Amino acid sequence: MAEVTIEGRGDFERALKKFRMQCKKEGIVKKFKERQRYTKPSQKRREKAKRRKKG
C-alpha cells in the first residue's frame, strides 16, 4: 500500500509526486485499469503471447 507522510509544512506537490511514483512502482493504477472491465481468459492469453512475441 502506497503511503506518504508530510511533516510540518511540507511541500504537498512533492509528496503527491512521491505518492504517484510509489503507485506506479507497485502497479496499482495498472491493476485498477485491468479490473475495470472483464477480460476473457483466452483474450488475456492472446495479449500475453502478443507482448512476448513483440519483445
mmCIF entry with sequence, helices, sheets and N, C-alpha, C, O atoms, coordinates in Angstrom:
data_MODEL
# 
_entry.id   MODEL 
# 
_entity.id                         1 
_entity.type                       polymer 
_entity.pdbx_number_of_molecules   1 
# 
_entity_poly.entity_id                      1 
_entity_poly.type                           'polypeptide(L)' 
_entity_poly.nstd_linkage                   no 
_entity_poly.nstd_monomer                   no 
_entity_poly.pdbx_seq_one_letter_code       MAEVTIEGRGDFERALKKFRMQCKKEGIVKKFKERQRYTKPSQKRREKAKRRKKG 
_entity_poly.pdbx_seq_one_letter_code_can   MAEVTIEGRGDFERALKKFRMQCKKEGIVKKFKERQRYTKPSQKRREKAKRRKKG 
_entity_poly.pdbx_strand_id                 A 
# 
loop_
_entity_poly_seq.entity_id 
_entity_poly_seq.num 
_entity_poly_seq.mon_id 
_entity_poly_seq.hetero 
1 1  MET n 
1 2  ALA n 
1 3  GLU n 
1 4  VAL n 
1 5  THR n 
1 6  ILE n 
1 7  GLU n 
1 8  GLY n 
1 9  ARG n 
1 10 GLY n 
1 11 ASP n 
1 12 PHE n 
1 13 GLU n 
1 14 ARG n 
1 15 ALA n 
1 16 LEU n 
1 17 LYS n 
1 18 LYS n 
1 19 PHE n 
1 20 ARG n 
1 21 MET n 
1 22 GLN n 
1 23 CYS n 
1 24 LYS n 
1 25 LYS n 
1 26 GLU n 
1 27 GLY n 
1 28 ILE n 
1 29 VAL n 
1 30 LYS n 
1 31 LYS n 
1 32 PHE n 
1 33 LYS n 
1 34 GLU n 
1 35 ARG n 
1 36 GLN n 
1 37 ARG n 
1 38 TYR n 
1 39 THR n 
1 40 LYS n 
1 41 PRO n 
1 42 SER n 
1 43 GLN n 
1 44 LYS n 
1 45 ARG n 
1 46 ARG n 
1 47 GLU n 
1 48 LYS n 
1 49 ALA n 
1 50 LYS n 
1 51 ARG n 
1 52 ARG n 
1 53 LYS n 
1 54 LYS n 
1 55 GLY n 
# 
_struct_asym.id          A 
_struct_asym.entity_id   1 
# 
loop_
_struct_conf.conf_type_id 
_struct_conf.id 
_struct_conf.pdbx_PDB_helix_id 
_struct_conf.beg_label_comp_id 
_struct_conf.beg_label_asym_id 
_struct_conf.beg_label_seq_id 
_struct_conf.pdbx_beg_PDB_ins_code 
_struct_conf.end_label_comp_id 
_struct_conf.end_label_asym_id 
_struct_conf.end_label_seq_id 
_struct_conf.pdbx_end_PDB_ins_code 
_struct_conf.beg_auth_comp_id 
_struct_conf.beg_auth_asym_id 
_struct_conf.beg_auth_seq_id 
_struct_conf.end_auth_comp_id 
_struct_conf.end_auth_asym_id 
_struct_conf.end_auth_seq_id 
_struct_conf.pdbx_PDB_helix_class 
_struct_conf.details 
_struct_conf.pdbx_PDB_helix_length 
HELX_P HELX_P1 AA1 PHE A 12 ? GLU A 26 ? PHE A 12 GLU A 26 1 ? 15 
HELX_P HELX_P2 AA2 ILE A 28 ? ARG A 35 ? ILE A 28 ARG A 35 1 ? 8  
HELX_P HELX_P3 AA3 PRO A 41 ? LYS A 54 ? PRO A 41 LYS A 54 1 ? 14 
# 
_struct_conf_type.id          HELX_P 
_struct_conf_type.criteria    ? 
_struct_conf_type.reference   ? 
# 
loop_
_atom_site.group_PDB 
_atom_site.id 
_atom_site.type_symbol 
_atom_site.label_atom_id 
_atom_site.label_alt_id 
_atom_site.label_comp_id 
_atom_site.label_asym_id 
_atom_site.label_entity_id 
_atom_site.label_seq_id 
_atom_site.pdbx_PDB_ins_code 
_atom_site.Cartn_x 
_atom_site.Cartn_y 
_atom_site.Cartn_z 
_atom_site.occupancy 
_atom_site.B_iso_or_equiv 
_atom_site.pdbx_formal_charge 
_atom_site.auth_seq_id 
_atom_site.auth_comp_id 
_atom_site.auth_asym_id 
_atom_site.auth_atom_id 
_atom_site.pdbx_PDB_model_num 
ATOM 1   N N  . MET A 1 1  ? 0.839   -1.165  0.000   1.00 0.00 ? 1  MET A N  1 
ATOM 2   C CA . MET A 1 1  ? 0.000   0.000   0.000   1.00 0.00 ? 1  MET A CA 1 
ATOM 3   C C  . MET A 1 1  ? 0.890   1.236   0.000   1.00 0.00 ? 1  MET A C  1 
ATOM 4   O O  . MET A 1 1  ? 1.755   1.391   0.862   1.00 0.00 ? 1  MET A O  1 
ATOM 5   N N  . ALA A 1 2  ? 0.674   2.095   -0.955  1.00 0.00 ? 2  ALA A N  1 
ATOM 6   C CA . ALA A 1 2  ? 1.469   3.318   -1.077  1.00 0.00 ? 2  ALA A CA 1 
ATOM 7   C C  . ALA A 1 2  ? 1.050   4.307   0.004   1.00 0.00 ? 2  ALA A C  1 
ATOM 8   O O  . ALA A 1 2  ? -0.138  4.530   0.241   1.00 0.00 ? 2  ALA A O  1 
ATOM 9   N N  . GLU A 1 3  ? 2.042   4.888   0.647   1.00 0.00 ? 3  GLU A N  1 
ATOM 10  C CA . GLU A 1 3  ? 1.759   5.830   1.718   1.00 0.00 ? 3  GLU A CA 1 
ATOM 11  C C  . GLU A 1 3  ? 2.867   6.868   1.785   1.00 0.00 ? 3  GLU A C  1 
ATOM 12  O O  . GLU A 1 3  ? 4.051   6.535   1.726   1.00 0.00 ? 3  GLU A O  1 
ATOM 13  N N  . VAL A 1 4  ? 2.469   8.135   1.909   1.00 0.00 ? 4  VAL A N  1 
ATOM 14  C CA . VAL A 1 4  ? 3.427   9.227   2.014   1.00 0.00 ? 4  VAL A CA 1 
ATOM 15  C C  . VAL A 1 4  ? 2.978   10.124  3.160   1.00 0.00 ? 4  VAL A C  1 
ATOM 16  O O  . VAL A 1 4  ? 1.800   10.466  3.257   1.00 0.00 ? 4  VAL A O  1 
ATOM 17  N N  . THR A 1 5  ? 3.908   10.504  4.024   1.00 0.00 ? 5  THR A N  1 
ATOM 18  C CA . THR A 1 5  ? 3.569   11.415  5.117   1.00 0.00 ? 5  THR A CA 1 
ATOM 19  C C  . THR A 1 5  ? 4.246   12.758  4.883   1.00 0.00 ? 5  THR A C  1 
ATOM 20  O O  . THR A 1 5  ? 5.381   12.831  4.412   1.00 0.00 ? 5  THR A O  1 
ATOM 21  N N  . ILE A 1 6  ? 3.524   13.811  5.221   1.00 0.00 ? 6  ILE A N  1 
ATOM 22  C CA . ILE A 1 6  ? 4.059   15.163  5.098   1.00 0.00 ? 6  ILE A CA 1 
ATOM 23  C C  . ILE A 1 6  ? 4.291   15.676  6.512   1.00 0.00 ? 6  ILE A C  1 
ATOM 24  O O  . ILE A 1 6  ? 3.364   15.736  7.319   1.00 0.00 ? 6  ILE A O  1 
ATOM 25  N N  . GLU A 1 7  ? 5.512   16.039  6.801   1.00 0.00 ? 7  GLU A N  1 
ATOM 26  C CA . GLU A 1 7  ? 5.839   16.519  8.137   1.00 0.00 ? 7  GLU A CA 1 
ATOM 27  C C  . GLU A 1 7  ? 5.818   18.042  8.168   1.00 0.00 ? 7  GLU A C  1 
ATOM 28  O O  . GLU A 1 7  ? 6.374   18.704  7.292   1.00 0.00 ? 7  GLU A O  1 
ATOM 29  N N  . GLY A 1 8  ? 5.169   18.580  9.187   1.00 0.00 ? 8  GLY A N  1 
ATOM 30  C CA . GLY A 1 8  ? 5.134   20.031  9.358   1.00 0.00 ? 8  GLY A CA 1 
ATOM 31  C C  . GLY A 1 8  ? 4.501   20.729  8.179   1.00 0.00 ? 8  GLY A C  1 
ATOM 32  O O  . GLY A 1 8  ? 3.388   20.393  7.773   1.00 0.00 ? 8  GLY A O  1 
ATOM 33  N N  . ARG A 1 9  ? 5.201   21.695  7.632   1.00 0.00 ? 9  ARG A N  1 
ATOM 34  C CA . ARG A 1 9  ? 4.698   22.458  6.487   1.00 0.00 ? 9  ARG A CA 1 
ATOM 35  C C  . ARG A 1 9  ? 5.357   21.941  5.207   1.00 0.00 ? 9  ARG A C  1 
ATOM 36  O O  . ARG A 1 9  ? 5.849   22.718  4.388   1.00 0.00 ? 9  ARG A O  1 
ATOM 37  N N  . GLY A 1 10 ? 5.357   20.624  5.052   1.00 0.00 ? 10 GLY A N  1 
ATOM 38  C CA . GLY A 1 10 ? 5.992   20.008  3.896   1.00 0.00 ? 10 GLY A CA 1 
ATOM 39  C C  . GLY A 1 10 ? 5.341   20.402  2.585   1.00 0.00 ? 10 GLY A C  1 
ATOM 40  O O  . GLY A 1 10 ? 4.212   20.891  2.560   1.00 0.00 ? 10 GLY A O  1 
ATOM 41  N N  . ASP A 1 11 ? 6.047   20.189  1.525   1.00 0.00 ? 11 ASP A N  1 
ATOM 42  C CA . ASP A 1 11 ? 5.588   20.532  0.190   1.00 0.00 ? 11 ASP A CA 1 
ATOM 43  C C  . ASP A 1 11 ? 4.602   19.474  -0.309  1.00 0.00 ? 11 ASP A C  1 
ATOM 44  O O  . ASP A 1 11 ? 4.975   18.319  -0.517  1.00 0.00 ? 11 ASP A O  1 
ATOM 45  N N  . PHE A 1 12 ? 3.352   19.871  -0.497  1.00 0.00 ? 12 PHE A N  1 
ATOM 46  C CA . PHE A 1 12 ? 2.313   18.949  -0.937  1.00 0.00 ? 12 PHE A CA 1 
ATOM 47  C C  . PHE A 1 12 ? 2.604   18.411  -2.332  1.00 0.00 ? 12 PHE A C  1 
ATOM 48  O O  . PHE A 1 12 ? 2.406   17.223  -2.586  1.00 0.00 ? 12 PHE A O  1 
ATOM 49  N N  . GLU A 1 13 ? 3.065   19.256  -3.231  1.00 0.00 ? 13 GLU A N  1 
ATOM 50  C CA . GLU A 1 13 ? 3.343   18.840  -4.606  1.00 0.00 ? 13 GLU A CA 1 
ATOM 51  C C  . GLU A 1 13 ? 4.407   17.749  -4.640  1.00 0.00 ? 13 GLU A C  1 
ATOM 52  O O  . GLU A 1 13 ? 4.289   16.788  -5.399  1.00 0.00 ? 13 GLU A O  1 
ATOM 53  N N  . ARG A 1 14 ? 5.432   17.894  -3.829  1.00 0.00 ? 14 ARG A N  1 
ATOM 54  C CA . ARG A 1 14 ? 6.497   16.893  -3.775  1.00 0.00 ? 14 ARG A CA 1 
ATOM 55  C C  . ARG A 1 14 ? 5.955   15.576  -3.229  1.00 0.00 ? 14 ARG A C  1 
ATOM 56  O O  . ARG A 1 14 ? 6.304   14.503  -3.723  1.00 0.00 ? 14 ARG A O  1 
ATOM 57  N N  . ALA A 1 15 ? 5.104   15.658  -2.213  1.00 0.00 ? 15 ALA A N  1 
ATOM 58  C CA . ALA A 1 15 ? 4.513   14.452  -1.624  1.00 0.00 ? 15 ALA A CA 1 
ATOM 59  C C  . ALA A 1 15 ? 3.600   13.753  -2.633  1.00 0.00 ? 15 ALA A C  1 
ATOM 60  O O  . ALA A 1 15 ? 3.578   12.525  -2.709  1.00 0.00 ? 15 ALA A O  1 
ATOM 61  N N  . LEU A 1 16 ? 2.852   14.534  -3.402  1.00 0.00 ? 16 LEU A N  1 
ATOM 62  C CA . LEU A 1 16 ? 1.968   13.961  -4.412  1.00 0.00 ? 16 LEU A CA 1 
ATOM 63  C C  . LEU A 1 16 ? 2.776   13.235  -5.488  1.00 0.00 ? 16 LEU A C  1 
ATOM 64  O O  . LEU A 1 16 ? 2.409   12.142  -5.919  1.00 0.00 ? 16 LEU A O  1 
ATOM 65  N N  . LYS A 1 17 ? 3.866   13.844  -5.911  1.00 0.00 ? 17 LYS A N  1 
ATOM 66  C CA . LYS A 1 17 ? 4.734   13.225  -6.912  1.00 0.00 ? 17 LYS A CA 1 
ATOM 67  C C  . LYS A 1 17 ? 5.319   11.921  -6.374  1.00 0.00 ? 17 LYS A C  1 
ATOM 68  O O  . LYS A 1 17 ? 5.391   10.924  -7.093  1.00 0.00 ? 17 LYS A O  1 
ATOM 69  N N  . LYS A 1 18 ? 5.732   11.932  -5.121  1.00 0.00 ? 18 LYS A N  1 
ATOM 70  C CA . LYS A 1 18 ? 6.289   10.743  -4.488  1.00 0.00 ? 18 LYS A CA 1 
ATOM 71  C C  . LYS A 1 18 ? 5.235   9.636   -4.398  1.00 0.00 ? 18 LYS A C  1 
ATOM 72  O O  . LYS A 1 18 ? 5.536   8.464   -4.624  1.00 0.00 ? 18 LYS A O  1 
ATOM 73  N N  . PHE A 1 19 ? 3.987   10.022  -4.063  1.00 0.00 ? 19 PHE A N  1 
ATOM 74  C CA . PHE A 1 19 ? 2.899   9.066   -3.977  1.00 0.00 ? 19 PHE A CA 1 
ATOM 75  C C  . PHE A 1 19 ? 2.611   8.434   -5.339  1.00 0.00 ? 19 PHE A C  1 
ATOM 76  O O  . PHE A 1 19 ? 2.420   7.222   -5.439  1.00 0.00 ? 19 PHE A O  1 
ATOM 77  N N  . ARG A 1 20 ? 2.581   9.254   -6.378  1.00 0.00 ? 20 ARG A N  1 
ATOM 78  C CA . ARG A 1 20 ? 2.340   8.740   -7.724  1.00 0.00 ? 20 ARG A CA 1 
ATOM 79  C C  . ARG A 1 20 ? 3.423   7.752   -8.146  1.00 0.00 ? 20 ARG A C  1 
ATOM 80  O O  . ARG A 1 20 ? 3.130   6.728   -8.762  1.00 0.00 ? 20 ARG A O  1 
ATOM 81  N N  . MET A 1 21 ? 4.666   8.062   -7.816  1.00 0.00 ? 21 MET A N  1 
ATOM 82  C CA . MET A 1 21 ? 5.769   7.166   -8.163  1.00 0.00 ? 21 MET A CA 1 
ATOM 83  C C  . MET A 1 21 ? 5.631   5.831   -7.436  1.00 0.00 ? 21 MET A C  1 
ATOM 84  O O  . MET A 1 21 ? 5.892   4.778   -8.016  1.00 0.00 ? 21 MET A O  1 
ATOM 85  N N  . GLN A 1 22 ? 5.225   5.870   -6.177  1.00 0.00 ? 22 GLN A N  1 
ATOM 86  C CA . GLN A 1 22 ? 5.035   4.643   -5.423  1.00 0.00 ? 22 GLN A CA 1 
ATOM 87  C C  . GLN A 1 22 ? 3.908   3.811   -6.023  1.00 0.00 ? 22 GLN A C  1 
ATOM 88  O O  . GLN A 1 22 ? 4.026   2.591   -6.140  1.00 0.00 ? 22 GLN A O  1 
ATOM 89  N N  . CYS A 1 23 ? 2.818   4.467   -6.402  1.00 0.00 ? 23 CYS A N  1 
ATOM 90  C CA . CYS A 1 23 ? 1.691   3.769   -7.028  1.00 0.00 ? 23 CYS A CA 1 
ATOM 91  C C  . CYS A 1 23 ? 2.126   3.115   -8.336  1.00 0.00 ? 23 CYS A C  1 
ATOM 92  O O  . CYS A 1 23 ? 1.746   1.980   -8.626  1.00 0.00 ? 23 CYS A O  1 
ATOM 93  N N  . LYS A 1 24 ? 2.915   3.824   -9.113  1.00 0.00 ? 24 LYS A N  1 
ATOM 94  C CA . LYS A 1 24 ? 3.398   3.286   -10.381 1.00 0.00 ? 24 LYS A CA 1 
ATOM 95  C C  . LYS A 1 24 ? 4.306   2.085   -10.148 1.00 0.00 ? 24 LYS A C  1 
ATOM 96  O O  . LYS A 1 24 ? 4.209   1.076   -10.846 1.00 0.00 ? 24 LYS A O  1 
ATOM 97  N N  . LYS A 1 25 ? 5.177   2.203   -9.171  1.00 0.00 ? 25 LYS A N  1 
ATOM 98  C CA . LYS A 1 25 ? 6.113   1.132   -8.864  1.00 0.00 ? 25 LYS A CA 1 
ATOM 99  C C  . LYS A 1 25 ? 5.387   -0.128  -8.397  1.00 0.00 ? 25 LYS A C  1 
ATOM 100 O O  . LYS A 1 25 ? 5.786   -1.239  -8.743  1.00 0.00 ? 25 LYS A O  1 
ATOM 101 N N  . GLU A 1 26 ? 4.314   0.045   -7.604  1.00 0.00 ? 26 GLU A N  1 
ATOM 102 C CA . GLU A 1 26 ? 3.548   -1.086  -7.091  1.00 0.00 ? 26 GLU A CA 1 
ATOM 103 C C  . GLU A 1 26 ? 2.540   -1.612  -8.111  1.00 0.00 ? 26 GLU A C  1 
ATOM 104 O O  . GLU A 1 26 ? 1.984   -2.694  -7.925  1.00 0.00 ? 26 GLU A O  1 
ATOM 105 N N  . GLY A 1 27 ? 2.298   -0.866  -9.179  1.00 0.00 ? 27 GLY A N  1 
ATOM 106 C CA . GLY A 1 27 ? 1.384   -1.314  -10.228 1.00 0.00 ? 27 GLY A CA 1 
ATOM 107 C C  . GLY A 1 27 ? -0.077  -1.137  -9.870  1.00 0.00 ? 27 GLY A C  1 
ATOM 108 O O  . GLY A 1 27 ? -0.933  -1.826  -10.425 1.00 0.00 ? 27 GLY A O  1 
ATOM 109 N N  . ILE A 1 28 ? -0.381  -0.237  -8.963  1.00 0.00 ? 28 ILE A N  1 
ATOM 110 C CA . ILE A 1 28 ? -1.757  -0.039  -8.502  1.00 0.00 ? 28 ILE A CA 1 
ATOM 111 C C  . ILE A 1 28 ? -2.650  0.462   -9.626  1.00 0.00 ? 28 ILE A C  1 
ATOM 112 O O  . ILE A 1 28 ? -3.751  -0.055  -9.816  1.00 0.00 ? 28 ILE A O  1 
ATOM 113 N N  . VAL A 1 29 ? -2.201  1.445   -10.361 1.00 0.00 ? 29 VAL A N  1 
ATOM 114 C CA . VAL A 1 29 ? -3.015  2.026   -11.438 1.00 0.00 ? 29 VAL A CA 1 
ATOM 115 C C  . VAL A 1 29 ? -3.246  0.999   -12.544 1.00 0.00 ? 29 VAL A C  1 
ATOM 116 O O  . VAL A 1 29 ? -4.346  0.895   -13.086 1.00 0.00 ? 29 VAL A O  1 
ATOM 117 N N  . LYS A 1 30 ? -2.212  0.250   -12.870 1.00 0.00 ? 30 LYS A N  1 
ATOM 118 C CA . LYS A 1 30 ? -2.324  -0.770  -13.915 1.00 0.00 ? 30 LYS A CA 1 
ATOM 119 C C  . LYS A 1 30 ? -3.360  -1.831  -13.525 1.00 0.00 ? 30 LYS A C  1 
ATOM 120 O O  . LYS A 1 30 ? -4.183  -2.228  -14.350 1.00 0.00 ? 30 LYS A O  1 
ATOM 121 N N  . LYS A 1 31 ? -3.319  -2.286  -12.275 1.00 0.00 ? 31 LYS A N  1 
ATOM 122 C CA . LYS A 1 31 ? -4.288  -3.278  -11.800 1.00 0.00 ? 31 LYS A CA 1 
ATOM 123 C C  . LYS A 1 31 ? -5.699  -2.720  -11.845 1.00 0.00 ? 31 LYS A C  1 
ATOM 124 O O  . LYS A 1 31 ? -6.642  -3.406  -12.241 1.00 0.00 ? 31 LYS A O  1 
ATOM 125 N N  . PHE A 1 32 ? -5.832  -1.460  -11.432 1.00 0.00 ? 32 PHE A N  1 
ATOM 126 C CA . PHE A 1 32 ? -7.150  -0.831  -11.434 1.00 0.00 ? 32 PHE A CA 1 
ATOM 127 C C  . PHE A 1 32 ? -7.726  -0.788  -12.842 1.00 0.00 ? 32 PHE A C  1 
ATOM 128 O O  . PHE A 1 32 ? -8.890  -1.131  -13.046 1.00 0.00 ? 32 PHE A O  1 
ATOM 129 N N  . LYS A 1 33 ? -6.924  -0.372  -13.811 1.00 0.00 ? 33 LYS A N  1 
ATOM 130 C CA . LYS A 1 33 ? -7.398  -0.287  -15.190 1.00 0.00 ? 33 LYS A CA 1 
ATOM 131 C C  . LYS A 1 33 ? -7.750  -1.664  -15.748 1.00 0.00 ? 33 LYS A C  1 
ATOM 132 O O  . LYS A 1 33 ? -8.711  -1.801  -16.504 1.00 0.00 ? 33 LYS A O  1 
ATOM 133 N N  . GLU A 1 34 ? -6.975  -2.681  -15.377 1.00 0.00 ? 34 GLU A N  1 
ATOM 134 C CA . GLU A 1 34 ? -7.261  -4.034  -15.845 1.00 0.00 ? 34 GLU A CA 1 
ATOM 135 C C  . GLU A 1 34 ? -8.582  -4.541  -15.290 1.00 0.00 ? 34 GLU A C  1 
ATOM 136 O O  . GLU A 1 34 ? -9.300  -5.273  -15.971 1.00 0.00 ? 34 GLU A O  1 
ATOM 137 N N  . ARG A 1 35 ? -8.908  -4.162  -14.066 1.00 0.00 ? 35 ARG A N  1 
ATOM 138 C CA . ARG A 1 35 ? -10.105 -4.672  -13.398 1.00 0.00 ? 35 ARG A CA 1 
ATOM 139 C C  . ARG A 1 35 ? -11.358 -3.861  -13.698 1.00 0.00 ? 35 ARG A C  1 
ATOM 140 O O  . ARG A 1 35 ? -12.435 -4.206  -13.213 1.00 0.00 ? 35 ARG A O  1 
ATOM 141 N N  . GLN A 1 36 ? -11.250 -2.812  -14.470 1.00 0.00 ? 36 GLN A N  1 
ATOM 142 C CA . GLN A 1 36 ? -12.425 -2.023  -14.818 1.00 0.00 ? 36 GLN A CA 1 
ATOM 143 C C  . GLN A 1 36 ? -13.375 -2.813  -15.707 1.00 0.00 ? 36 GLN A C  1 
ATOM 144 O O  . GLN A 1 36 ? -14.592 -2.647  -15.619 1.00 0.00 ? 36 GLN A O  1 
ATOM 145 N N  . ARG A 1 37 ? -12.834 -3.658  -16.548 1.00 0.00 ? 37 ARG A N  1 
ATOM 146 C CA . ARG A 1 37 ? -13.650 -4.474  -17.448 1.00 0.00 ? 37 ARG A CA 1 
ATOM 147 C C  . ARG A 1 37 ? -13.217 -5.925  -17.340 1.00 0.00 ? 37 ARG A C  1 
ATOM 148 O O  . ARG A 1 37 ? -12.062 -6.220  -17.031 1.00 0.00 ? 37 ARG A O  1 
ATOM 149 N N  . TYR A 1 38 ? -14.153 -6.823  -17.596 1.00 0.00 ? 38 TYR A N  1 
ATOM 150 C CA . TYR A 1 38 ? -13.835 -8.246  -17.588 1.00 0.00 ? 38 TYR A CA 1 
ATOM 151 C C  . TYR A 1 38 ? -13.152 -8.611  -18.897 1.00 0.00 ? 38 TYR A C  1 
ATOM 152 O O  . TYR A 1 38 ? -13.616 -8.250  -19.978 1.00 0.00 ? 38 TYR A O  1 
ATOM 153 N N  . THR A 1 39 ? -12.055 -9.323  -18.783 1.00 0.00 ? 39 THR A N  1 
ATOM 154 C CA . THR A 1 39 ? -11.340 -9.803  -19.959 1.00 0.00 ? 39 THR A CA 1 
ATOM 155 C C  . THR A 1 39 ? -11.349 -11.320 -19.921 1.00 0.00 ? 39 THR A C  1 
ATOM 156 O O  . THR A 1 39 ? -10.947 -11.934 -18.932 1.00 0.00 ? 39 THR A O  1 
ATOM 157 N N  . LYS A 1 40 ? -11.806 -11.907 -20.996 1.00 0.00 ? 40 LYS A N  1 
ATOM 158 C CA . LYS A 1 40 ? -11.870 -13.367 -21.043 1.00 0.00 ? 40 LYS A CA 1 
ATOM 159 C C  . LYS A 1 40 ? -10.461 -13.949 -20.956 1.00 0.00 ? 40 LYS A C  1 
ATOM 160 O O  . LYS A 1 40 ? -9.509  -13.341 -21.446 1.00 0.00 ? 40 LYS A O  1 
ATOM 161 N N  . PRO A 1 41 ? -10.323 -15.113 -20.341 1.00 0.00 ? 41 PRO A N  1 
ATOM 162 C CA . PRO A 1 41 ? -9.002  -15.743 -20.225 1.00 0.00 ? 41 PRO A CA 1 
ATOM 163 C C  . PRO A 1 41 ? -8.316  -15.963 -21.572 1.00 0.00 ? 41 PRO A C  1 
ATOM 164 O O  . PRO A 1 41 ? -7.098  -15.822 -21.679 1.00 0.00 ? 41 PRO A O  1 
ATOM 165 N N  . SER A 1 42 ? -9.091  -16.306 -22.596 1.00 0.00 ? 42 SER A N  1 
ATOM 166 C CA . SER A 1 42 ? -8.494  -16.511 -23.916 1.00 0.00 ? 42 SER A CA 1 
ATOM 167 C C  . SER A 1 42 ? -7.901  -15.207 -24.453 1.00 0.00 ? 42 SER A C  1 
ATOM 168 O O  . SER A 1 42 ? -6.847  -15.214 -25.088 1.00 0.00 ? 42 SER A O  1 
ATOM 169 N N  . GLN A 1 43 ? -8.578  -14.099 -24.197 1.00 0.00 ? 43 GLN A N  1 
ATOM 170 C CA . GLN A 1 43 ? -8.081  -12.790 -24.635 1.00 0.00 ? 43 GLN A CA 1 
ATOM 171 C C  . GLN A 1 43 ? -6.795  -12.434 -23.895 1.00 0.00 ? 43 GLN A C  1 
ATOM 172 O O  . GLN A 1 43 ? -5.861  -11.888 -24.483 1.00 0.00 ? 43 GLN A O  1 
ATOM 173 N N  . LYS A 1 44 ? -6.754  -12.752 -22.586 1.00 0.00 ? 44 LYS A N  1 
ATOM 174 C CA . LYS A 1 44 ? -5.547  -12.483 -21.802 1.00 0.00 ? 44 LYS A CA 1 
ATOM 175 C C  . LYS A 1 44 ? -4.357  -13.264 -22.364 1.00 0.00 ? 44 LYS A C  1 
ATOM 176 O O  . LYS A 1 44 ? -3.247  -12.740 -22.457 1.00 0.00 ? 44 LYS A O  1 
ATOM 177 N N  . ARG A 1 45 ? -4.604  -14.528 -22.739 1.00 0.00 ? 45 ARG A N  1 
ATOM 178 C CA . ARG A 1 45 ? -3.527  -15.345 -23.302 1.00 0.00 ? 45 ARG A CA 1 
ATOM 179 C C  . ARG A 1 45 ? -3.031  -14.763 -24.621 1.00 0.00 ? 45 ARG A C  1 
ATOM 180 O O  . ARG A 1 45 ? -1.828  -14.722 -24.877 1.00 0.00 ? 45 ARG A O  1 
ATOM 181 N N  . ARG A 1 46 ? -3.970  -14.312 -25.459 1.00 0.00 ? 46 ARG A N  1 
ATOM 182 C CA . ARG A 1 46 ? -3.580  -13.726 -26.743 1.00 0.00 ? 46 ARG A CA 1 
ATOM 183 C C  . ARG A 1 46 ? -2.728  -12.478 -26.541 1.00 0.00 ? 46 ARG A C  1 
ATOM 184 O O  . ARG A 1 46 ? -1.717  -12.297 -27.220 1.00 0.00 ? 46 ARG A O  1 
ATOM 185 N N  . GLU A 1 47 ? -3.135  -11.614 -25.608 1.00 0.00 ? 47 GLU A N  1 
ATOM 186 C CA . GLU A 1 47 ? -2.387  -10.390 -25.340 1.00 0.00 ? 47 GLU A CA 1 
ATOM 187 C C  . GLU A 1 47 ? -1.003  -10.710 -24.779 1.00 0.00 ? 47 GLU A C  1 
ATOM 188 O O  . GLU A 1 47 ? -0.018  -10.060 -25.130 1.00 0.00 ? 47 GLU A O  1 
ATOM 189 N N  . LYS A 1 48 ? -0.935  -11.710 -23.912 1.00 0.00 ? 48 LYS A N  1 
ATOM 190 C CA . LYS A 1 48 ? 0.342   -12.097 -23.322 1.00 0.00 ? 48 LYS A CA 1 
ATOM 191 C C  . LYS A 1 48 ? 1.284   -12.629 -24.405 1.00 0.00 ? 48 LYS A C  1 
ATOM 192 O O  . LYS A 1 48 ? 2.468   -12.295 -24.423 1.00 0.00 ? 48 LYS A O  1 
ATOM 193 N N  . ALA A 1 49 ? 0.748   -13.459 -25.308 1.00 0.00 ? 49 ALA A N  1 
ATOM 194 C CA . ALA A 1 49 ? 1.563   -14.006 -26.393 1.00 0.00 ? 49 ALA A CA 1 
ATOM 195 C C  . ALA A 1 49 ? 2.024   -12.889 -27.328 1.00 0.00 ? 49 ALA A C  1 
ATOM 196 O O  . ALA A 1 49 ? 3.150   -12.912 -27.826 1.00 0.00 ? 49 ALA A O  1 
ATOM 197 N N  . LYS A 1 50 ? 1.161   -11.929 -27.557 1.00 0.00 ? 50 LYS A N  1 
ATOM 198 C CA . LYS A 1 50 ? 1.494   -10.801 -28.420 1.00 0.00 ? 50 LYS A CA 1 
ATOM 199 C C  . LYS A 1 50 ? 2.636   -9.979  -27.827 1.00 0.00 ? 50 LYS A C  1 
ATOM 200 O O  . LYS A 1 50 ? 3.560   -9.586  -28.539 1.00 0.00 ? 50 LYS A O  1 
ATOM 201 N N  . ARG A 1 51 ? 2.565   -9.718  -26.500 1.00 0.00 ? 51 ARG A N  1 
ATOM 202 C CA . ARG A 1 51 ? 3.646   -8.964  -25.835 1.00 0.00 ? 51 ARG A CA 1 
ATOM 203 C C  . ARG A 1 51 ? 4.943   -9.754  -25.851 1.00 0.00 ? 51 ARG A C  1 
ATOM 204 O O  . ARG A 1 51 ? 6.013   -9.185  -26.071 1.00 0.00 ? 51 ARG A O  1 
ATOM 205 N N  . ARG A 1 52 ? 4.859   -11.060 -25.621 1.00 0.00 ? 52 ARG A N  1 
ATOM 206 C CA . ARG A 1 52 ? 6.059   -11.898 -25.614 1.00 0.00 ? 52 ARG A CA 1 
ATOM 207 C C  . ARG A 1 52 ? 6.718   -11.914 -26.981 1.00 0.00 ? 52 ARG A C  1 
ATOM 208 O O  . ARG A 1 52 ? 7.944   -11.861 -27.086 1.00 0.00 ? 52 ARG A O  1 
ATOM 209 N N  . LYS A 1 53 ? 5.912   -11.987 -28.023 1.00 0.00 ? 53 LYS A N  1 
ATOM 210 C CA . LYS A 1 53 ? 6.410   -12.007 -29.402 1.00 0.00 ? 53 LYS A CA 1 
ATOM 211 C C  . LYS A 1 53 ? 7.050   -10.671 -29.778 1.00 0.00 ? 53 LYS A C  1 
ATOM 212 O O  . LYS A 1 53 ? 8.060   -10.611 -30.481 1.00 0.00 ? 53 LYS A O  1 
ATOM 213 N N  . LYS A 1 54 ? 6.417   -9.593  -29.278 1.00 0.00 ? 54 LYS A N  1 
ATOM 214 C CA . LYS A 1 54 ? 6.846   -8.245  -29.611 1.00 0.00 ? 54 LYS A CA 1 
ATOM 215 C C  . LYS A 1 54 ? 8.233   -7.954  -29.056 1.00 0.00 ? 54 LYS A C  1 
ATOM 216 O O  . LYS A 1 54 ? 9.037   -7.277  -29.696 1.00 0.00 ? 54 LYS A O  1 
ATOM 217 N N  . GLY A 1 55 ? 8.506   -8.465  -27.871 1.00 0.00 ? 55 GLY A N  1 
ATOM 218 C CA . GLY A 1 55 ? 9.858   -8.265  -27.417 1.00 0.00 ? 55 GLY A CA 1 
ATOM 219 C C  . GLY A 1 55 ? 9.999   -7.871  -26.043 1.00 0.00 ? 55 GLY A C  1 
ATOM 220 O O  . GLY A 1 55 ? 11.118  -7.678  -25.568 1.00 0.00 ? 55 GLY A O  1 
# 
